[in-house]
């Protein structure tokens, strides 16, 4: 439990520090062109680390049912959230995810960051949303997990 909490706290702080660097600092010229997608990945990672930290205290303190079998989830989830943050940017830029009825082509970067954080915070629902979009746009079937055949849900 302590390892999972420490890891996610450290990773969240690392992601947060990188966010501050990109917002306040001067990133390398080749990174300036991809600043927004990188920040979306980082915001997704912060969302995932936040969710994992919440999971630690809920399982250990509130429910008192900590199970070390979930440790891989606590170590992998923030990285999956990082990736989902970046993917949220791709879907938003493609116009496949919108916040309003009319797509704003000059959407604020903060809209990207908010979506990325939410994607990282709630990976499961984000993946289900992406699969809904894929089913609607391209006719791709949902995965078994999205169809509800999962044996155990997240904590």
VOLUMBA-93958 format. One line per 2 residues: number of its first residue (from 0); for each residue x, y, z of N, C-alpha, C, CB. Coordinates in Angstrom, 3 decimals, decimal comma. Glycine has a CB too. Layout:
VOLUMBA-93958
NUM) X:Y:Z:X:Y:Z:X:Y:Z:X:Y:Z; ...
//
This chain:
VOLUMBA-93958
0) 0,829:-1,184:0,000:0,000:0,000:0,000:0,876:1,251:0,000:-0,944:-0,004:1,209; 1,884:1,275:0,857:2,756:2,443:0,937:3,514:2,656:-0,365:3,738:2,295:2,095
2) 3,930:1,543:-0,987:4,646:1,654:-2,272:3,758:2,257:-3,338:5,150:0,280:-2,735; 2,508:1,808:-3,402:1,571:2,326:-4,402:1,296:3,802:-4,160:0,254:1,530:-4,378
4) 1,094:4,176:-2,902:0,830:5,581:-2,578:2,040:6,441:-2,917:0,466:5,738:-1,088; 3,225:5,996:-2,508:4,445:6,764:-2,779:4,686:6,893:-4,277:5,658:6,103:-2,108
6) 4,539:5,786:-5,002:4,758:5,793:-6,453:3,821:6,777:-7,140:4,559:4,385:-7,035; 2,539:6,729:-6,806:1,576:7,607:-7,467:1,733:9,061:-7,048:0,170:7,146:-7,172
8) 2,107:9,301:-5,807:2,381:10,662:-5,365:3,590:11,220:-6,107:2,616:10,703:-3,844; 4,654:10,435:-6,177:5,861:10,854:-6,882:5,587:11,086:-8,365:6,962:9,813:-6,710
10) 4,884:10,161:-8,987:4,582:10,291:-10,412:3,671:11,498:-10,671:3,921:9,001:-10,939; 2,690:11,709:-9,810:1,817:12,873:-9,947:2,597:14,169:-9,835:0,719:12,839:-8,896
12) 3,529:14,216:-8,889:4,370:15,405:-8,740:5,290:15,592:-9,945:5,201:15,308:-7,458; 5,799:14,493:-10,474:6,647:14,551:-11,666:5,858:15,075:-12,865:7,232:13,160:-11,981
14) 4,676:14,518:-13,075:3,812:15,003:-14,157:3,474:16,482:-13,940:2,510:14,155:-14,241; 3,142:16,845:-12,704:2,800:18,233:-12,391:3,970:19,173:-12,630:2,338:18,347:-10,951
16) 5,161:18,747:-12,253:6,354:19,556:-12,506:6,598:19,749:-13,988:7,569:18,917:-11,867; 6,385:18,704:-14,763:6,546:18,808:-16,216:5,504:19,762:-16,802:6,428:17,416:-16,877
18) 4,284:19,718:-16,256:3,239:20,650:-16,712:3,683:22,085:-16,454:1,885:20,365:-15,997; 4,164:22,355:-15,252:4,646:23,704:-14,926:5,778:24,126:-15,855:5,117:23,767:-13,467
20) 6,697:23,207:-16,128:7,797:23,517:-17,032:7,283:23,929:-18,408:8,731:22,319:-17,158; 6,318:23,169:-18,939:5,809:23,473:-20,273:4,983:24,748:-20,311:4,983:22,325:-20,778
22) 4,298:25,062:-19,217:3,456:26,257:-19,200:4,283:27,509:-18,915:2,344:26,111:-18,156; 5,213:27,417:-17,954:5,970:28,592:-17,512:7,336:28,681:-18,186:6,145:28,564:-16,001
24) 7,962:27,547:-18,396:9,339:27,533:-18,896:9,432:27,658:-20,403:10,022:26,276:-18,466; 10,630:27,445:-20,863:10,943:27,514:-22,292:11,338:26,116:-22,785:12,091:28,546:-22,565
26) 10,376:25,336:-23,298:10,757:24,015:-23,811:11,599:24,142:-25,079:9,506:23,167:-24,093; 12,298:23,093:-25,391:13,130:23,066:-26,597:12,277:23,375:-27,821:13,827:21,690:-26,757
28) 12,864:24,016:-28,822:12,097:24,416:-30,010:11,321:23,277:-30,678:13,024:25,022:-31,014; 11,897:22,081:-30,735:11,185:20,978:-31,383:9,982:20,522:-30,551:12,137:19,799:-31,617
30) 9,970:20,814:-29,246:8,842:20,442:-28,394:7,715:21,471:-28,431:9,314:20,258:-26,969; 8,032:22,695:-28,827:7,021:23,755:-28,859:5,883:23,376:-29,811:7,656:25,100:-29,289
32) 6,217:22,735:-30,920:5,204:22,358:-31,902:4,229:21,303:-31,377:5,874:21,846:-33,153; 4,686:20,497:-30,433:3,820:19,448:-29,889:3,519:19,680:-28,403:4,472:18,072:-30,082
34) 3,570:20,931:-28,011:3,366:21,297:-26,606:1,988:20,859:-26,100:3,529:22,808:-26,427; 0,931:21,145:-26,846:-0,418:20,817:-26,384:-0,627:19,306:-26,248:-1,454:21,397:-27,342
36) -0,245:18,484:-27,231:-0,406:17,041:-27,028:0,408:16,505:-25,851:-0,011:16,305:-28,283; 1,612:17,032:-25,655:2,426:16,593:-24,517:1,736:16,974:-23,212:3,848:17,213:-24,580
38) 1,222:18,204:-23,148:0,517:18,640:-21,942:-0,732:17,804:-21,705:0,145:20,120:-22,047; -1,426:17,410:-22,764:-2,598:16,541:-22,600:-2,192:15,198:-21,999:-3,307:16,324:-23,954
40) -1,083:14,641:-22,473:-0,582:13,391:-21,883:-0,292:13,588:-20,398:0,696:12,907:-22,620; 0,373:14,683:-20,079:0,733:14,956:-18,685:-0,504:15,170:-17,814:1,641:16,184:-18,607
42) -1,489:15,911:-18,322:-2,719:16,106:-17,553:-3,459:14,781:-17,366:-3,634:17,130:-18,250; -3,449:13,927:-18,383:-4,030:12,594:-18,234:-3,308:11,801:-17,162:-3,987:11,839:-19,558
44) -1,978:11,900:-17,140:-1,189:11,218:-16,121:-1,498:11,711:-14,721:0,275:11,392:-16,403; -1,671:13,022:-14,566:-2,036:13,574:-13,263:-3,403:13,044:-12,838:-2,043:15,123:-13,305
46) -4,334:12,970:-13,783:-5,652:12,412:-13,477:-5,559:10,970:-13,020:-6,559:12,508:-14,689; -4,729:10,183:-13,679:-4,562:8,781:-13,307:-3,894:8,609:-11,954:-3,760:8,064:-14,357
48) -2,853:9,404:-11,689:-2,175:9,330:-10,392:-3,126:9,759:-9,275:-0,904:10,217:-10,387; -3,930:10,779:-9,538:-4,918:11,240:-8,560:-5,922:10,135:-8,256:-5,648:12,496:-9,073
50) -6,396:9,471:-9,300:-7,369:8,390:-9,121:-6,763:7,239:-8,317:-7,863:7,881:-10,489; -5,503:6,927:-8,605:-4,840:5,837:-7,868:-4,626:6,206:-6,408:-3,492:5,489:-8,517
52) -4,231:7,438:-6,144:-4,073:7,878:-4,752:-5,402:7,796:-4,019:-3,520:9,318:-4,691; -6,458:8,186:-4,678:-7,794:8,070:-4,092:-8,112:6,598:-3,814:-8,864:8,693:-5,034
54) -7,758:5,726:-4,755:-7,989:4,294:-4,573:-7,247:3,728:-3,375:-7,582:3,546:-5,812; -6,027:4,224:-3,136:-5,255:3,760:-1,987:-5,971:4,108:-0,694:-3,847:4,370:-1,996
56) -6,368:5,368:-0,545:-6,980:5,714:0,739:-8,379:5,145:0,892:-7,027:7,211:0,901; -9,106:4,968:-0,204:-10,439:4,346:-0,103:-10,277:2,889:0,344:-11,207:4,425:-1,477
58) -9,372:2,158:-0,322:-9,202:0,736:0,000:-8,570:0,523:1,370:-8,352:0,061:-1,060; -7,559:1,317:1,681:-6,825:1,095:2,931:-7,536:1,680:4,151:-5,439:1,690:2,823
60) -8,121:2,847:4,007:-8,673:3,541:5,176:-10,189:3,454:5,292:-8,273:4,980:5,137; -10,895:3,656:4,201:-12,354:3,700:4,259:-12,949:2,294:4,299:-12,909:4,471:3,060
62) -12,616:1,495:3,286:-13,179:0,141:3,208:-12,374:-0,888:4,007:-13,257:-0,296:1,759; -11,130:-0,554:4,291:-10,223:-1,456:5,024:-10,142:-2,846:4,372:-10,688:-1,596:6,485
64) -10,006:-2,827:3,055:-9,911:-4,092:2,319:-8,745:-4,080:1,318:-11,229:-4,372:1,582; -7,617:-3,511:1,720:-6,452:-3,443:0,831:-6,058:-4,843:0,390:-5,260:-2,743:1,532
66) -5,835:-4,994:-0,910:-5,437:-6,275:-1,473:-4,222:-6,029:-2,363:-6,612:-6,944:-2,275; -3,100:-6,603:-2,017:-1,870:-6,368:-2,780:-1,939:-6,970:-4,188:-0,673:-6,950:-2,030
68) -2,932:-7,794:-4,464:-3,104:-8,321:-5,823:-3,386:-7,184:-6,817:-4,255:-9,360:-5,856; -3,844:-6,034:-6,304:-4,143:-4,880:-7,149:-2,922:-4,000:-7,405:-5,234:-4,054:-6,515
70) -1,766:-4,336:-6,815:-0,575:-3,500:-6,991:-0,224:-3,239:-8,454:0,597:-4,144:-6,310; -0,259:-4,248:-9,342:0,048:-3,940:-10,752:-0,856:-2,852:-11,322:-0,082:-5,198:-11,601
72) -2,117:-2,869:-10,917:-3,057:-1,839:-11,387:-2,596:-0,455:-10,939:-4,489:-2,121:-10,861; -2,157:-0,333:-9,692:-1,707:0,951:-9,164:-0,440:1,447:-9,849:-1,471:0,841:-7,676
74) 0,388:0,546:-10,355:1,620:0,947:-11,016:1,428:1,184:-12,516:2,682:-0,104:-10,795; 0,475:0,494:-13,125:0,261:0,620:-14,568:-0,728:1,731:-14,906:-0,236:-0,698:-15,139
76) -1,746:1,906:-14,079:-2,829:2,839:-14,367:-2,370:4,266:-14,713:-3,745:2,894:-13,193; -1,420:4,869:-13,984:-1,023:6,232:-14,341:-0,410:6,341:-15,737:-0,044:6,752:-13,327
78) 0,225:5,282:-16,199:0,794:5,304:-17,546:-0,296:5,139:-18,604:1,848:4,199:-17,698; -1,286:4,304:-18,314:-2,440:4,170:-19,215:-3,177:5,512:-19,284:-3,407:3,029:-18,728
80) -3,295:6,174:-18,155:-3,938:7,487:-18,101:-3,155:8,511:-18,916:-4,070:7,959:-16,647; -1,838:8,452:-18,853:-0,959:9,325:-19,639:-1,273:9,160:-21,127:0,541:9,005:-19,357
82) -1,355:7,905:-21,568:-1,655:7,608:-22,969:-3,059:8,094:-23,339:-1,527:6,095:-23,238; -4,029:7,830:-22,468:-5,409:8,265:-22,741:-5,517:9,779:-22,820:-6,356:7,741:-21,664
84) -4,721:10,492:-22,036:-4,691:11,950:-22,137:-4,272:12,393:-23,530:-3,743:12,538:-21,092; -3,254:11,749:-24,072:-2,810:12,064:-25,434:-3,834:11,674:-26,480:-1,504:11,370:-25,728
86) -4,459:10,532:-26,292:-5,479:10,085:-27,246:-6,686:11,013:-27,225:-5,917:8,646:-26,933; -7,005:11,558:-26,042:-8,135:12,493:-25,965:-7,876:13,710:-26,848:-8,381:12,936:-24,500
88) -6,625:14,166:-26,904:-6,274:15,301:-27,756:-6,516:14,950:-29,223:-4,798:15,714:-27,536; -6,111:13,748:-29,619:-6,294:13,322:-31,013:-7,780:13,309:-31,377:-5,674:11,919:-31,240
90) -8,610:12,719:-30,529:-10,045:12,634:-30,816:-10,702:14,011:-30,787:-10,733:11,708:-29,811; -10,253:14,880:-29,898:-10,809:16,234:-29,824:-10,416:17,023:-31,063:-10,326:16,961:-28,547
92) -9,139:16,953:-31,468:-8,674:17,663:-32,667:-9,356:17,141:-33,929:-7,153:17,529:-32,807; -9,658:15,846:-33,944:-10,324:15,249:-35,105:-11,805:15,609:-35,156:-10,162:13,732:-35,080
94) -12,314:16,210:-34,083:-13,722:16,582:-34,039:-14,638:15,437:-33,647:-14,142:17,114:-35,364; -14,052:14,342:-33,158:-14,862:13,189:-32,781:-15,373:13,294:-31,349:-14,061:11,914:-32,949
96) -14,777:14,180:-30,560:-15,267:14,498:-29,220:-15,483:16,001:-29,187:-14,261:14,025:-28,087; -16,661:16,415:-28,794:-16,967:17,843:-28,720:-17,547:18,168:-27,348:-17,954:18,259:-29,844
98) -17,332:19,412:-26,908:-17,894:19,870:-25,645:-19,228:20,575:-25,842:-16,921:20,795:-24,947; -19,433:21,135:-27,018:-20,639:21,894:-27,312:-21,282:21,319:-28,556:-20,328:23,399:-27,496
100) -22,493:21,810:-28,865:-23,160:21,330:-30,071:-22,423:21,785:-31,321:-24,608:21,817:-30,110; -21,745:22,928:-31,259:-20,939:23,392:-32,374:-19,472:23,250:-32,023:-21,276:24,851:-32,735
102) -18,712:22,655:-32,916:-17,280:22,487:-32,676:-16,590:23,827:-32,873:-16,671:21,407:-33,620; -15,804:24,232:-31,915:-15,027:25,457:-31,981:-13,639:25,092:-32,481:-14,965:26,177:-30,591
104) -13,299:25,550:-33,680:-12,007:25,168:-34,248:-10,837:25,772:-33,476:-11,934:25,594:-35,704; -11,070:26,844:-32,738:-10,024:27,467:-31,934:-10,282:27,214:-30,452:-9,946:28,982:-32,219
106) -10,572:25,990:-30,107:-10,870:25,646:-28,720:-9,691:26,006:-27,828:-11,208:24,147:-28,588; -10,015:26,455:-26,656:-8,999:26,817:-25,679:-8,170:25,588:-25,323:-9,645:27,426:-24,414
108) -6,888:25,838:-25,082:-6,033:24,733:-24,631:-6,566:24,136:-23,344:-4,587:25,210:-24,430; -7,225:24,960:-22,530:-7,742:24,464:-21,260:-8,836:23,428:-21,460:-8,268:25,612:-20,427
110) -9,570:23,521:-22,563:-10,562:22,486:-22,875:-9,853:21,162:-23,142:-11,430:22,898:-24,101; -8,730:21,230:-23,875:-7,941:20,027:-24,120:-7,451:19,431:-22,808:-6,753:20,338:-25,038
112) -6,947:20,301:-21,937:-6,369:19,834:-20,677:-7,437:19,249:-19,761:-5,643:20,979:-19,968; -8,599:19,872:-19,746:-9,696:19,363:-18,909:-10,128:17,977:-19,387:-10,903:20,339:-18,932
114) -10,288:17,828:-20,700:-10,671:16,529:-21,256:-9,595:15,487:-20,970:-10,917:16,641:-22,773; -8,335:15,859:-21,114:-7,237:14,925:-20,865:-7,219:14,485:-19,407:-5,892:15,564:-21,240
116) -7,434:15,422:-18,484:-7,469:15,073:-17,067:-8,601:14,096:-16,785:-7,628:16,333:-16,204; -9,773:14,373:-17,341:-10,930:13,492:-17,142:-10,666:12,123:-17,761:-12,206:14,119:-17,754
118) -10,044:12,099:-18,940:-9,710:10,821:-19,584:-8,755:10,016:-18,716:-9,088:11,058:-20,973; -7,790:10,689:-18,098:-6,851:10,001:-17,225:-7,476:9,582:-15,908:-5,666:10,875:-16,963
120) -8,386:10,410:-15,406:-9,049:10,125:-14,140:-9,978:8,929:-14,261:-9,825:11,342:-13,662; -10,673:8,825:-15,379:-11,649:7,755:-15,551:-11,403:7,033:-16,871:-13,087:8,314:-15,498
122) -10,339:6,275:-16,908:-9,926:5,559:-18,114:-11,038:4,642:-18,631:-8,663:4,744:-17,834; -11,699:3,917:-17,738:-12,707:2,946:-18,173:-13,829:3,602:-18,968:-13,289:2,222:-16,970
124) -14,376:4,674:-18,441:-15,478:5,352:-19,141:-14,981:6,027:-20,418:-16,143:6,395:-18,219; -13,741:6,508:-20,396:-13,166:7,121:-21,590:-13,023:6,088:-22,700:-11,802:7,755:-21,269
126) -12,537:4,910:-22,367:-12,385:3,848:-23,373:-13,754:3,433:-23,917:-11,652:2,620:-22,766; -14,746:3,342:-23,044:-16,109:3,016:-23,498:-16,599:4,091:-24,466:-17,086:2,888:-22,286
128) -16,334:5,367:-24,155:-16,736:6,470:-25,033:-16,031:6,360:-26,382:-16,421:7,833:-24,376; -14,742:6,055:-26,358:-14,008:5,889:-27,620:-14,572:4,735:-28,433:-12,517:5,656:-27,349
130) -14,942:3,653:-27,744:-15,515:2,513:-28,463:-16,897:2,852:-29,012:-15,599:1,286:-27,542; -17,666:3,676:-28,300:-18,946:4,156:-28,836:-18,723:4,962:-30,111:-19,689:5,012:-27,787
132) -17,727:5,838:-30,067:-17,397:6,643:-31,245:-16,956:5,747:-32,396:-16,292:7,667:-30,912; -16,099:4,777:-32,104:-15,615:3,859:-33,145:-16,761:3,051:-33,740:-14,548:2,910:-32,573
134) -17,707:2,643:-32,905:-18,859:1,879:-33,400:-19,724:2,748:-34,299:-19,697:1,330:-32,227; -19,927:3,995:-33,905:-20,772:4,905:-34,681:-20,111:5,321:-35,990:-21,103:6,142:-33,858
136) -18,838:5,720:-35,903:-18,152:6,273:-37,071:-17,671:5,196:-38,022:-16,983:7,116:-36,634; -17,095:4,117:-37,491:-16,466:3,125:-38,350:-17,111:1,745:-38,285:-15,031:3,008:-37,996
138) -18,105:1,556:-37,435:-18,781:0,269:-37,323:-17,976:-0,802:-36,609:-19,134:-0,215:-38,670; -17,006:-0,394:-35,810:-16,164:-1,341:-35,081:-16,899:-1,792:-33,826:-14,786:-0,707:-34,719
140) -16,910:-3,104:-33,584:-17,606:-3,638:-32,409:-16,864:-3,296:-31,139:-17,772:-5,150:-32,520; -17,627:-3,173:-30,040:-17,037:-2,906:-28,737:-16,281:-4,136:-28,239:-18,124:-2,492:-27,724
142) -15,297:-3,889:-27,358:-14,558:-4,992:-26,745:-15,451:-5,693:-25,734:-13,256:-4,486:-26,068; -15,048:-6,878:-25,310:-15,826:-7,625:-24,319:-15,957:-6,851:-23,013:-15,182:-8,985:-24,055
144) -14,913:-6,154:-22,614:-14,964:-5,409:-21,357:-16,001:-4,299:-21,438:-13,583:-4,822:-21,016; -16,069:-3,601:-22,554:-17,067:-2,537:-22,705:-18,475:-3,098:-22,782:-16,775:-1,709:-23,947
146) -18,601:-4,335:-23,213:-19,920:-4,952:-23,287:-20,362:-5,513:-21,951:-19,926:-6,045:-24,323; -19,498:-5,415:-20,935:-19,895:-5,821:-19,587:-19,502:-7,231:-19,207:-21,351:-5,687:-19,447
148) -18,562:-7,860:-19,914:-18,191:-9,231:-19,584:-16,994:-9,298:-18,638:-17,886:-10,000:-20,851; -16,589:-8,158:-18,099:-15,478:-8,125:-17,156:-15,838:-8,896:-15,883:-15,100:-6,667:-16,817
150) -14,874:-9,613:-15,336:-15,146:-10,405:-14,139:-15,110:-9,573:-12,875:-14,157:-11,530:-14,027; -14,295:-8,538:-12,882:-14,215:-7,682:-11,699:-13,929:-6,260:-12,156:-13,116:-8,183:-10,705
152) -14,631:-5,312:-11,600:-14,416:-3,925:-11,942:-13,289:-3,338:-11,147:-15,663:-3,131:-11,730; -12,979:-2,077:-11,427:-11,948:-1,381:-10,680:-12,402:-1,102:-9,276:-11,564:-0,094:-11,366
154) -11,432:-0,829:-8,439:-11,735:-0,459:-7,066:-12,318:0,917:-7,036:-10,497:-0,530:-6,184
//
